[in-house]
């Protein structure tokens, strides 16, 4: 598949970045930009990751999500191994162009390498809920999703977990 090259513009002014029509993303000191990914139909938060320039260029040119793994230090095409490809329906950039928002359709219905639909499957009790349940100050996470969409062992086999402890 041949893809058109994607070039980013140099950042010249606040006006250009915040009010202009040029894509001039601001990558951090590691060369990364935050990417937040939601389900295009429901708005459900699926994952948060990072992109380097190449991942952002590939995402734009192919229409499928690519990320950069900080733990493994590699570019990865979401779903290349699992089949759970994220097809980008809309890609938005925030006001100062240092965050990407992907609205996607997910083949197979899951985005989390642990097997859940979303990477956000536990919540932290807050406020009065925290005070009533965690009087000793210890934080116990509450599960919001207990049903896995797939078994990671079936999909990834003996491949090492992509998350570094």
C-alpha positions in Angstrom: 0.0 0.0 0.0 1.5 3.3 -1.0 0.8 6.2 1.3 1.2 9.9 0.7 3.9 11.6 2.6 2.8 13.8 5.5 4.8 16.9 6.4 4.3 18.9 9.5 4.8 22.7 9.5 7.4 24.5 11.6 5.9 26.3 14.6 6.3 30.0 13.9 3.8 31.8 16.1 1.0 31.3 18.6 -1.5 32.6 16.1 -0.3 30.0 13.5 -0.6 27.2 16.1 -3.8 28.2 17.8 -5.8 29.9 15.1 -4.1 28.8 11.8 -4.8 26.1 9.3 -1.4 24.4 9.5 -0.6 21.2 11.3 2.4 22.0 13.4 2.4 19.5 16.3 4.5 20.1 19.4 6.3 16.9 20.3 7.9 16.8 23.8 11.6 16.5 24.6 11.4 12.8 23.9 9.8 13.4 20.5 6.4 12.3 21.6 2.9 13.7 21.6 0.0 12.4 23.8 -2.8 10.6 21.9 -6.2 10.0 23.5 -8.4 7.4 21.8 -12.2 7.1 22.1 -14.9 5.0 20.5 -16.3 7.0 17.5 -19.9 6.0 18.2 -20.1 6.0 22.0 -17.4 8.4 23.1 -16.1 5.8 25.5 -12.4 6.4 26.4 -10.5 3.4 25.1 -6.9 4.2 25.7 -4.2 6.9 26.0 -0.9 6.4 24.3 1.9 8.3 22.6 2.9 9.0 19.0 6.2 10.0 17.6 6.3 11.9 14.3 6.4 8.7 12.3 3.4 7.2 14.1 1.4 10.4 13.6 2.3 10.5 9.9 1.4 6.8 9.4 -1.9 7.4 11.3 -2.8 10.3 9.0 -1.7 8.6 5.8 -3.2 5.1 6.4 -6.3 6.0 8.4 -5.3 3.3 11.0 -3.9 4.1 14.5 -0.2 3.8 15.0 1.5 4.6 18.3 5.0 4.7 19.8 5.6 2.4 22.8 7.7 4.2 25.4 8.4 0.9 27.3 9.5 -1.0 24.3 10.8 2.0 22.3 9.1 0.8 19.1 6.6 2.0 16.6 3.5 -0.1 16.6 0.4 -0.5 14.4 -2.5 -1.0 16.8 -4.0 -4.4 16.0 -1.2 -5.7 13.8 -0.8 -8.7 16.1 -4.2 -9.0 17.7 -6.4 -8.0 14.7 -8.0 -5.4 16.9 -7.2 -2.6 14.4 -8.3 0.9 15.2 -9.7 2.6 12.1 -9.6 6.3 12.6 -12.9 8.0 11.8 -11.7 11.4 13.0 -8.3 12.8 14.2 -8.4 16.1 16.1 -5.6 18.2 17.5 -6.0 20.4 20.6 -5.6 24.2 20.7 -1.8 24.3 21.1 -1.3 21.1 19.1 0.4 19.1 21.8 -2.3 16.4 22.1 -4.1 14.2 19.5 -7.6 12.9 19.9 -8.5 9.8 17.8 -12.1 8.8 17.3 -12.0 5.2 16.1 -13.9 2.1 15.1 -12.3 -1.0 16.7 -12.3 -4.3 14.9 -13.0 -7.0 17.4 -14.4 -4.6 20.0 -11.4 -4.2 22.3 -8.4 -1.9 22.6 -6.7 -3.1 25.8 -3.8 -5.6 25.5 -5.1 -7.1 28.8 -8.2 -8.2 27.1 -10.8 -5.6 28.2 -12.6 -3.3 25.8 -11.0 -0.2 27.3 -7.7 0.3 29.1 -9.7 2.1 31.7 -11.4 -0.8 33.5 -10.8 0.2 37.1 -11.7 3.4 39.0 -10.2 5.1 42.1 -12.7 6.0 44.8 -12.7 9.8 45.5 -14.1 12.2 48.0 -16.6 10.8 50.4 -16.5 7.4 48.7 -12.8 7.2 49.4 -13.2 8.4 53.0 -15.9 5.9 53.7 -14.2 2.9 52.1 -10.6 3.6 52.6 -10.3 5.0 56.1 -6.7 3.8 56.5 -5.6 5.7 53.4 -5.0 2.6 51.4 -6.5 2.9 47.9 -8.3 -0.1 46.6 -9.3 0.1 43.0 -12.9 -0.7 42.0 -13.5 -2.8 38.9 -15.8 -1.2 36.3 -15.4 -4.0 33.8 -14.9 -7.7 34.7 -15.6 -9.4 31.3 -12.7 -9.7 28.9 -13.3 -9.4 25.2 -10.5 -11.7 24.4 -7.9 -13.9 26.2 -4.4 -12.2 25.8 -2.7 -15.6 25.9 -4.6 -16.8 22.9 -3.8 -13.6 21.0 -0.2 -12.9 22.0 0.9 -16.4 23.1 4.1 -16.2 25.1 5.0 -12.7 23.9 6.2 -10.5 26.7 3.7 -8.1 28.2 4.2 -4.8 26.5 3.9 -2.9 29.8 7.0 -2.4 31.9 6.5 -2.6 35.6 
